[in-house]
């Protein structure tokens, strides 16, 4: 909760200042803490989309990376950061963990400094750079995962996540391949096939049974959110998982897959945030034409990151100048570290319907003169009563 005019967090609110509505019905607040009382440490994952015609053209600049590292250094000593780079070497199936979860601020600085080495117009040159760098890491005993295979191994071990879309998910897997079938509200079906190297084939079939679009060998927003969520929940189960997605906002994703990703972050209590850089002028010109065409094929081209942030109670920040990266991250971190935790109790006879319950939060807080303050409130927009999708028997 922040002052709408100044953006300064409001830290003195009490339970009586809040009203929670669950599918329109008010719930009495039965649990309440504020920052400083019982905050979980953060497991913060920074995902860098390094497309050289997208955010990569800015993330190759040392001064921007330094401002980001400086802001991350302001986190509490208990908070941890991991950095995942994707769309590396100009290819959309390649990614690398630049650092695992760490409290070492020097390691975070070093991880961000590695990003420019994966941004290159010529994939062969970039691959050669990456190969040389990885060999150097190995020679020096560097324990950081330094190639796409690191993520592939993580994905291969991971069972399909709680990423069922609006309809049931049918997970199938063998030793090498994992398949998720996501059924949308409108009858369309999306099939995601994750291969041993971690890349994904995605196919969408409409309610008539016609294939609207099929994409092979990608590593998209849905895959990145699945992997980072699984990693955080497995390695840091007692921390608050938070994602900061750094891109130009272009993240093609099927609507059904986007809904499934939204369900995942809500089920796992992940706070999703986005730091969005300026679009190239050409993309700005093409967007009014491209978005409707993609929409007819069931694809959201732009705006999914902002939607995930709004639904999970995170921040969606646009940046254009160097200083904006610092202020944008500062705003996101301020959101994450100055939060209230509210809860309500379900009655014993409330049944698990497996559906999304819409949440609305109202905050009323008078100032010293008794006048209601103008506030800006970010909170998650829904919850699921419990997990009802199919489970992997090995989990």
C-alpha positions in Angstrom: 0.0 0.0 0.0 1.6 3.3 -1.1 0.7 7.0 -1.1 -0.7 7.6 -4.6 1.0 11.0 -4.9 4.5 10.3 -3.5 4.7 6.5 -4.0 6.0 6.1 -0.5 4.9 2.8 1.2 2.3 3.2 4.0 3.5 1.2 7.0 1.1 2.1 9.8 -2.1 0.4 8.7 -4.1 -1.9 10.9 -6.5 -4.8 10.2 -9.5 -2.4 10.4 -8.2 -0.5 7.4 -8.7 -3.4 5.1 -11.7 -5.1 3.6 -11.4 -8.4 1.7 -14.0 -9.6 -0.8 -14.0 -13.2 -2.0 -16.2 -13.5 -5.1 -18.1 -10.4 -3.9 -18.7 -11.6 -0.3 -16.8 -9.8 2.5 -14.5 -12.0 4.6 -13.4 -11.1 8.1 -9.6 -10.6 8.4 -8.3 -13.4 10.7 -4.6 -13.1 10.0 -2.6 -9.9 9.7 1.1 -9.0 9.7 3.0 -6.0 8.3 6.6 -5.6 7.0 9.0 -6.0 9.9 6.9 -8.5 11.8 7.0 -11.7 9.9 8.3 -11.2 6.4 9.7 -14.2 4.6 13.0 -13.8 2.9 12.8 -13.3 -0.9 13.8 -15.9 -3.5 14.0 -13.4 -6.3 14.5 -14.6 -9.9 15.6 -12.1 -12.5 14.7 -13.3 -16.0 16.5 -11.5 -18.7 15.1 -11.7 -22.3 18.3 -11.0 -24.2 16.8 -10.8 -27.7 19.2 -8.4 -29.5 16.2 -6.5 -31.1 14.4 -6.4 -27.7 15.7 -5.8 -24.2 19.1 -7.2 -25.2 20.0 -3.9 -26.9 19.9 -2.2 -23.5 21.1 -5.0 -21.4 24.4 -5.0 -23.2 25.2 -1.6 -21.7 27.4 -1.8 -18.6 25.9 1.3 -17.0 22.4 -0.2 -17.1 23.6 -3.5 -15.6 25.4 -1.6 -12.9 22.3 0.4 -11.9 20.3 -2.9 -11.6 23.1 -4.6 -9.6 23.2 -1.6 -7.2 19.5 -1.8 -6.5 19.6 -5.6 -5.9 22.5 -4.9 -3.4 20.0 -3.0 -1.3 18.0 -6.2 -0.5 18.0 -7.6 3.0 20.9 -9.9 3.8 18.4 -12.7 4.1 17.1 -12.2 0.5 18.5 -14.3 -2.3 18.7 -13.6 -6.1 19.1 -15.9 -9.1 19.5 -14.8 -12.7 18.2 -16.6 -15.8 19.1 -15.4 -19.2 17.0 -16.5 -22.2 16.9 -16.0 -25.9 20.7 -16.0 -25.8 23.0 -16.1 -28.8 20.0 -14.9 -31.0 18.2 -18.2 -30.6 14.9 -18.6 -28.7 15.5 -22.0 -27.3 18.8 -21.3 -25.5 19.1 -20.0 -22.0 21.5 -20.2 -19.1 21.4 -19.6 -15.3 23.9 -16.8 -14.8 23.8 -17.5 -11.1 22.0 -19.8 -8.8 20.3 -18.4 -5.7 22.8 -16.4 -3.8 23.1 -13.8 -1.1 26.6 -12.8 -2.3 26.1 -9.4 -3.9 29.5 -9.6 -5.7 28.2 -12.8 -7.4 25.1 -11.0 -8.6 27.2 -8.2 -10.0 29.3 -10.8 -11.8 26.3 -12.6 -13.1 24.7 -9.5 -14.6 28.1 -8.5 -16.1 28.0 -11.8 -18.1 24.8 -10.9 -19.9 26.3 -8.9 -22.8 28.4 -11.9 -23.8 25.2 -13.7 -24.8 23.8 -10.8 -27.0 25.1 -10.9 -30.5 23.7 -10.4 -34.0 25.8 -13.3 -35.3 24.8 -16.6 -33.5 28.1 -18.3 -34.5 30.2 -15.5 -32.9 28.0 -15.5 -29.8 28.2 -19.3 -29.5 32.0 -19.1 -29.8 32.1 -16.5 -27.0 29.9 -18.6 -24.8 31.9 -21.8 -25.4 35.2 -20.0 -24.5 33.6 -18.4 -21.4 32.2 -21.8 -20.3 35.6 -23.4 -20.7 37.2 -20.7 -18.7 34.5 -21.2 -15.9 35.3 -24.9 -15.9 39.0 -24.3 -15.7 38.5 -22.1 -12.7 36.1 -24.5 -10.9 33.1 -22.1 -11.5 30.1 -23.8 -10.1 27.6 -21.7 -11.9 25.5 -23.4 -14.6 26.9 -22.0 -17.9 24.8 -23.4 -20.7 21.4 -24.4 -21.8 22.0 -28.0 -20.6 21.8 -26.7 -17.0 18.2 -25.7 -17.5 17.5 -28.8 -19.5 18.6 -31.0 -16.7 16.4 -29.1 -14.3 13.5 -29.4 -16.6 14.0 -33.0 -17.3 13.9 -33.8 -13.6 10.9 -31.6 -13.0 7.3 -33.0 -13.1 4.7 -30.9 -14.9 3.9 -28.0 -12.7 0.6 -26.8 -11.2 0.1 -25.1 -14.5 -3.2 -26.5 -15.5 -5.1 -24.0 -17.5 -8.8 -23.2 -17.2 -9.4 -26.9 -17.9 -7.8 -30.1 -16.8 -4.2 -30.9 -17.6 -3.2 -34.3 -18.8 0.5 -34.8 -18.1 2.3 -37.6 -19.8 6.0 -38.3 -19.4 8.7 -40.8 -20.0 12.4 -40.6 -19.2 13.0 -38.0 -21.9 9.9 -36.1 -22.9 7.1 -34.4 -20.9 3.7 -33.5 -22.3 1.1 -31.1 -20.9 -2.3 -30.8 -22.4 -4.1 -27.6 -21.5 -7.8 -27.2 -22.2 -9.1 -23.7 -22.6 -12.5 -22.3 -21.7 -13.4 -21.9 -25.3 -12.7 -25.5 -26.2 -9.3 -25.0 -27.7 -6.5 -27.3 -26.6 -2.8 -26.5 -26.2 -0.2 -29.2 -26.1 3.2 -28.5 -24.7 6.0 -31.0 -25.3 9.2 -30.4 -23.3 12.2 -32.2 -24.8 15.3 -33.5 -23.1 17.2 -30.3 -23.9 14.5 -28.3 -22.2 13.2 -26.7 -25.5 9.4 -26.9 -26.1 7.1 -27.7 -28.9 3.7 -26.0 -28.6 0.6 -26.8 -30.7 -2.8 -25.2 -30.5 -6.0 -26.9 -31.8 -9.3 -25.0 -31.8 -12.6 -26.4 -30.7 -13.2 -27.7 -34.3 -10.0 -29.8 -34.1 -8.1 -27.6 -36.5 -4.5 -26.7 -35.8 -4.3 -22.9 -35.5 -0.5 -22.7 -34.9 2.4 -25.0 -34.1 5.8 -23.7 -32.9 8.8 -25.9 -32.3 12.0 -25.6 -30.4 11.3 -22.6 -28.2 11.8 -21.6 -24.7 9.0 -19.1 -24.0 7.5 -17.2 -21.1 5.5 -20.1 -19.9 8.5 -22.4 -19.8 10.6 -19.8 -18.0 7.9 -19.2 -15.3 7.4 -23.0 -14.9 11.1 -23.6 -14.5 11.8 -20.7 -12.1 8.8 -21.4 -10.0 9.7 -25.1 -9.7 13.3 -24.2 -8.9 12.3 -21.7 -6.2 9.7 -23.9 -4.6 12.1 -26.9 -4.6 15.3 -25.1 -3.4 13.8 -22.3 -1.3 10.4 -23.5 0.0 10.4 -21.2 3.0 11.0 -18.1 0.9 8.7 -15.8 -1.0 9.1 -16.6 -4.6 9.2 -13.5 -6.8 10.0 -13.1 -10.5 11.2 -10.0 -12.3 10.7 -10.4 -16.1 13.0 -8.0 -18.1 11.9 -7.7 -21.7 10.5 -5.3 -24.3 7.1 -6.7 -23.6 6.9 -9.0 -26.6 6.3 -12.5 -25.4 4.2 -14.5 -27.8 2.1 -17.0 -25.9 -1.2 -18.8 -26.5 -4.1 -17.4 -24.5 -4.7 -20.8 -22.9 -1.0 -21.1 -22.0 -1.1 -17.6 -20.5 -4.1 -18.5 -18.4 -2.3 -21.7 -17.2 0.8 -19.6 -16.3 -1.4 -17.2 -14.4 -3.0 -20.1 -12.5 0.5 -21.4 -11.7 1.7 -18.2 -10.1 -1.6 -17.9 -8.1 -1.5 -21.5 -6.9 2.2 -21.2 -5.9 1.8 -17.7 -4.4 4.5 -16.3 -6.7 4.7 -12.5 -7.1 5.4 -11.7 -10.8 6.8 -8.3 -11.8 7.9 -6.9 -15.1 10.5 -4.3 -16.2 9.6 -3.4 -19.8 12.0 -1.5 -22.0 11.1 0.6 -25.1 9.9 -1.2 -28.2 11.9 -0.7 -31.4 10.1 1.9 -33.6 9.5 -0.8 -36.2 7.7 -3.0 -33.7 5.6 -0.1 -32.5 4.5 0.5 -36.1 3.7 -3.2 -36.7 1.9 -3.8 -33.4 -1.5 -2.5 -34.4 -1.5 -4.9 -37.4 0.3 -7.9 -35.7 -1.7 -8.1 -32.5 -5.1 -8.7 -34.2 -3.7 -11.2 -36.6 -2.0 -13.1 -33.8 -5.2 -12.9 -31.7 -7.1 -14.7 -34.5 -4.6 -17.6 -34.1 -5.1 -17.6 -30.3 -1.8 -15.8 -29.5 -1.1 -12.9 -27.2 1.9 -11.1 -28.6 2.3 -8.2 -26.1 1.0 -7.5 -22.6 1.1 -10.9 -20.9 3.8 -9.8 -18.4 1.7 -6.8 -17.3 -1.3 -9.0 -16.8 0.6 -11.6 -14.7 1.9 -8.7 -12.6 -1.5 -7.3 -12.0 -3.1 -10.7 -11.1 -0.3 -11.7 -8.7 0.0 -8.3 -6.9 3.3 -7.4 -8.5 4.5 -4.3 -10.3 4.6 -3.6 -14.1 7.1 -0.8 -14.7 8.2 0.7 -18.1 11.7 2.0 -18.4 13.4 4.2 -21.1 16.4 6.0 -19.6 19.3 4.5 -17.7 18.1 5.9 -14.4 14.7 4.3 -14.9 16.2 0.8 -14.4 17.3 1.7 -10.9 14.0 3.5 -10.1 12.0 0.6 -11.7 13.8 -2.1 -9.7 13.6 0.1 -6.6 9.8 0.3 -7.1 9.5 -3.5 -7.5 11.7 -4.2 -4.5 9.9 -1.7 -2.4 6.7 -3.5 -3.3 8.1 -6.8 -2.3 9.6 -5.7 1.0 6.9 -3.4 2.2 3.9 -5.6 2.1 1.0 -6.5 4.4 -0.1 -10.2 4.7 -3.8 -10.7 5.2 -5.7 -13.9 5.7 -9.2 -15.2 6.3 -10.5 -18.5 7.5 -12.7 -20.8 5.4 -15.7 -22.5 6.9 -15.5 -26.3 7.3 -18.4 -26.8 4.9 -16.9 -24.8 2.1 -16.2 -27.3 -0.7 -13.3 -27.4 -3.1 -14.7 -26.4 -6.4 -11.3 -26.2 -8.1 -12.2 -22.8 -9.6 -10.5 -19.4 -9.4 -12.0 -17.3 -6.5 -11.8 -13.6 -7.3 -10.3 -11.4 -4.6 -10.9 -7.7 -4.2 -9.1 -5.6 -1.5 -10.3 -2.2 -0.3 -8.2 0.0 1.9 -9.5 3.0 3.8 -7.0 5.0 5.8 -7.7 8.5 7.2 -4.8 10.9 7.7 -4.1 13.0 10.9 -7.0 15.3 10.0 -9.4 12.5 9.4 -9.4 12.9 5.7 -9.2 9.6 3.7 -5.8 9.2 2.1 -5.4 8.6 -1.6 -3.7 5.2 -1.8 -2.3 2.9 -4.5 -2.9 -0.8 -3.6 -1.3 -3.8 -5.3 -2.6 -7.3 -4.3 -3.2 -10.7 -5.8 -6.6 -10.8 -7.6 -7.5 -14.4 -6.9 -6.8 -17.8 -5.3 -7.5 -21.5 -5.8 -8.8 -23.4 -2.9 -6.6 -26.4 -3.4 -4.8 -28.3 -6.1 -7.1 -30.4 -8.3 -5.2 -31.1 -11.4 -3.5 -34.4 -12.2 -0.4 -35.1 -10.2 2.8 -36.9 -11.4 3.0 -40.2 -9.4 6.7 -39.6 -8.9 6.2 -36.3 -7.1 
